């Protein structure tokens, strides 16, 4: 489920744009909303993540459990963990992505550090798998910068942007993305008092392999995105099936850094 973490990597970093908000703990309940295959008959799951403001960078820890029910009645369980540190100057991203199956056996184990030049080009050096490097093309953004670009585009009235993204969730390096803002919301009362005074927008994000000319995205998500980086009303399209994510818990800690 690498593609699901492309979504997770985007949910948090927009906090850099918020006044007085420095992190969050959020929990989502995942439910099946659409099937396009006969291979599975059901799906459920849970997704959580934490963000800590380290003053010079953002630390994120994100966890997802997904259970699919197959046509023979058996269950397939996938557990994924995604951990990052991104410097606030946009120059460095360290990442770890691990995914295990029903038996707890690791299916994905990636880790490394990406460094970025002022023009967005750069290099990814993997520690797992060892001795693996990838080049980043000019214009590449890390998750923090990608989310900032999304929020900034919305504030300036831009409806479409397409920046490349590297977040450590794709084995092929930077991904192509296409972001569409579908509508704006003025501040209003929500189920979460911390969000009541914050504008938001409906956003659709599609992820593509840069080396593939196929116009069909390998993953697509939509959400209501608040200006402080909190996302609600998630929809995650995996191709064969689609799931919704309902925010069921939200905690926002005090800002820990001087000047905030």
DAWOPE-V377822 format. One record per run of one state. SS is the DSSP state (hx for helix, st for strand, lp for the rest). FROM is the first residue (numbers start at 1). TO is the last residue. If there is no record, write none. Layout:
# DAWOPE-V377822
SS_FROM_TO / SS_FROM_TO
This chain:
# DAWOPE-V377822
lp_1_1 / hx_2_17 / lp_18_23 / st_24_35 / lp_36_39 / st_40_53 / lp_54_56 / st_57_70 / lp_71_74 / st_75_87 / lp_88_91 / st_92_100 / lp_101_105 / st_106_116 / lp_117_121 / st_122_128 / lp_129_131 / st_132_136 / lp_137_140 / st_141_141 / lp_142_142 / hx_143_155 / lp_156_159 / st_160_161 / lp_162_164 / st_165_165 / lp_166_174 / st_175_185 / lp_186_192 / hx_193_195 / lp_196_199 / st_200_209 / lp_210_218 / st_219_226 / lp_227_230 / st_231_237 / lp_238_240 / st_241_251 / lp_252_260
